[in-house]
Amino acid sequence: MQIIKDKSVQIFATFMSCRITYKDIEKGIPKNMDKKKKMKTIPYMMNRELSWLKFNERVLNEAGNPRVPLAERLTFAAIYQSNLDEFYRVRVGTLMDQRESAPEVRENKTNMTCQEQVTAILKTTRQLEVKKEIIYEQLMGELEPKGIRLINFQKLSQEEGKLLETYFDQEIAPYLSATIVSKQQPFPFLKNKDIYAVAILSTKTGKTKTAIIPCSNNVFKRLIDIPTRKGTFMLSEDLILHFLPKLFKNYVVKQKSLLRVTRNADIDTETIYDEDLDYRDAMENLIKQRKRMNPVRMELSRELSSKVIKTLCTDIQIEKEHVFLTKIPLDLSFVFAIQSYLKTTNQDGLFYQRRTPRMTPKLVDGKKIIPQIMKKDVLLSYPFESIKPFITLLNEAAKDESVVSIKMTLYRLADKSQIVDALVEAAENGKEVIVLVELRARFDEESNITYSKILEEAGCRVIYGLSGYKVHSKLCLISRKTDKGVSYITQVGTGNYNEKTSAMYTDLTLLTANQEIGKEAADVFAALLKGEVIESAEHLLVAPKCLQNNVLEMMDEEIAYASRGEKAYIGIKINSLTDIEIIKKIIEASKAGVKVEMIVRGICCLIPGVEEYTENIKVISIVGRFLEHSRIYRFGAGEREKMYIASADFMTRNTIRRVEVAVPILDREIKERLVWMFETMMNDDEKGKYLTAQGTYIDRNLNEVKLDSQELFYSMAYSNAEKQQ
C-alpha cells in the first residue's frame, strides 16, 4: 500500500512539473504565416480558449492529486472529459463556424485568427490527453488494492472468456444493429458522444466494406461484472469490439476500433426573433437541429490505417486534424458506477468527509422569515449554508395575505424544482406571479421550455427574455401591501435557483428589505416586461447599460487615489475575465500603483506580474471539491470600500450582452464576513493556484498547515449551526 502511495506522489510530481506553458501553446500556431499577419505577442494577455484549457488542466490535475481521496479523483477525471466535450461543442464549434464566415478576423487579446486558435487548441488538447492517459492508468492501478479491476480479454482465463461469450450472445448481441455501408445502406448518422464500433470487413472476393455498430444502449449495462471475480468489470463496448467477428460471419474483420464523435452545438438563437413565430416552438426546432450539427472531434480507441481514417473523415465530414487516438475508454462516465460499488465496501478514506448544507445562524428556524428579513439583511453562502431559507421564503410568500406579487428571473433549474412548485402555489393562491424564463440557457433549453409550460398552466405570466440579450440575472422581488404602502423584499444571487447545484457550487445570495434596492429591482422587471433594459440605477449595477461603465468608474476612483499616493485597492472574485475594456482598466490601475487581487476560477486573459504592466496584480484560481461560482466585487480600501455580489463575470457576453445584476452590500456585518471570506480564499494554498508572469499556474506554500478555504467554510458552517441549537 505504501509503495503504491509513494508511486502516486512520484507520478503526480512528474506530470505537474511538465506544465503546458503559454510558449508551448504558441508553438501550435502555423509558422508559414505572412510576416505582416504574424501574431503580435502581448506579454500580459492570454487567448481565452487557451486559458480555458489551462483551467481544465487544473481540473485534471486534481484527478492525479494524491491528497484527494481516491474515489473522488475519479470524479475529477470524468469532469475533465465532460468539460472538454462541452468546450469542443461550443467554443471549437463557434471558431470553426467563424473560420468559414470571417477567416481574417482576429481576437482582441493575442491577435489570433480563428484558424490559429483552432490549431493551438488541437495541439494543446493532444498534450492534455497524454496527461489524462497517465492519470487514468495510475487511478486504475491504485483501485486494484481497493478491490476494483477493469480488465480486457488478455487478462481473462479461458473459462471466463466462455462465460462472457455466452453473456454477449444472450444479453448484448440481440440488441445490436450493425450497418454495412453500401449504395443501398448509406453511412449512418452518428449521435453526439455515443460510442460506436467500426469494423473494416473483407469479403471472400477481396472487396472491403465498412461496418458501424452502435454500442451505446439503455438495454444492457455498460459496466459488466465478471462473475468469477468480485469487483472485476469489463466495459460493454470492449466486449462488443472483441466479438465483432460473430456479427459478420461471412466476412473477415481486418481492422476495428471504437469511435466517438463530438458535434457542434453552436446554434444561433437570435435568428428566431420574429413577431410571426411562436418563440417557444422555434426554440424546440433549434434544439432538434443541434443534434445533427457537424462534428468537431472524432476519437478512436485503436490505430486504423491512414486510408481508413481518410474514408471515415469523408463519411463523417470532419478534418483529419480533428481525429484523436486515445488508449483509455472513450467515455469516463462509468466511473460513477465504480464509485457506487466502492461505497458498498465501506473502506475508509476513499471519499470526502460527508458534508451537507447547514442552516444559517442569522435566521431563527421555525419562525416566519419575512419579519426577520424586514429587520436585517441576510446573506446565504452555498453550499456551506442551505438554500432552504430562500425556498421557505417563497413558500411563505405564496401563502402570505400581504404579498401581492412575486417576480423572478429563471435561468437554470433543478429537476422537480421546489422553486417552481412555490411559484405555482403562489399563482394558484391568486398572487400575481411574473417569471422570466430564459429559454436560451445552453443545454437547459428543453428543461426551461417544460417549466415555462408548467408555470403558464398554473396561471403565471411567463416571458422569454429580450431580443439581443440573454437574461442571466438571479433576481427575485416580493411585493407586499402594508399599512404604509408597498413594501419590497429583494433577493439577488450569484448562482441559479437550483437546489441541486446549491449543494455543489459556491454561491452567495442576499435577502434584503432595503426599499431603495427593491424599487430599483421593480424598475428592472418593469423594463423587462416592456422588452427593454434599464439605462441607469443608483444602487444596483445592471448590465448591459449600467454595470461595465460603473465598474470602470469605480476603478478610475482607485486610480485617482493611487495617483495621490493614497492607499487604493481592487478585489475581484469571478469565474472568468475576458472583457477587454475591464482588462485595460485593471492594467491601468496596476501601473498607477493600485493593489489588485483577483480570484479567477477559469478563463483569465490577463497575465499578472509582468514588469511595467501588471506587477501590482495577483491572480489565483481555486479548483476544489465544490465548483467556485460566486462573484464578489470590491473597490476601495478601509472604511470607503464599496462591495457587491453579482451574477456577472467580467466577460463581454456578461457585461454588455446580457441582463445581469450586482447588488451592493450595505450591512457592515455582512461586508466584514465577505472580506474575511475573500482574504481566506486568497490565502488558500491547498486548492488555490498562483498564476505566474509566464502564464503558468503553480502551487503556493503560505501556511504551516495547508489551508483549504472550502473545507474551512464548511467547518465554520457546522460550528455555527451547532451553536444555534
Buried (B, 14 or more C-beta within 10 A) or exposed (E): EEEBEEBBEEBBEEBBEEBBEBEBBBEBBEEEEEEEEEBEEBBBBBBBBBBBBBBBBBBBBBBBBBEBBBBBBBBBBBBBBBBBBBBBBBBBBBBBBBBEEEEEEBBEBBBBBBBBBBBBBBBBBEBBBBBBEBBBEBBBEBBEEBEBBBBEBEEBEEEBEEBBBEBBEEBBBEEBEBBBBEEEEEBBEBBBBBBBBBBBBBEEEEEBBBBBBBBBBEEBBBBBBBEEBEBBBBBBBBBBBBBBEEBBEEBEBEBBBBBBBBBBBBBEBEEBEEEEEEBBEBBBEBBEEBEEBBBBBBBBBBEBEEEBBEBBBEBBEBEEEBBBBBEBBBBBEBBEEBBEBBEEEEEEEBBEEEBEBBBBBBBEBEEEBBEBBBEBBBBBBBBBBBBBBBBBBBBBBBEBEEBBBBBBBBBBBBEEBBBBBBBBBBBEBEBBBBBBBBBBBBEBBEBBBEBBEBBBEBBBBBBBBBEEBBBBBBBBBBBBEEEEEBBBBBBBBBBBBBBBBBBBBBBBBBBBBBBBBBBBBBBBBEBBEEEEBBEEBEBBBBBBBBBBBBBBEBBBBBBEBBEEEEBBBBBBBBBBBBBBBBBEBBBBBBBBBBBBBBBBBBBBBBBBBBEEBBBBBBBBBBBBBBBBBBBBBBBBBEEEBBBBBBBBBBBBBBBBBBBBBBBBBBBEEBBEBBBEBBEBBBBBBBBBBBBBBBBBBEEBEEEEEBBBBBBBBBBBBBEBBEEBE
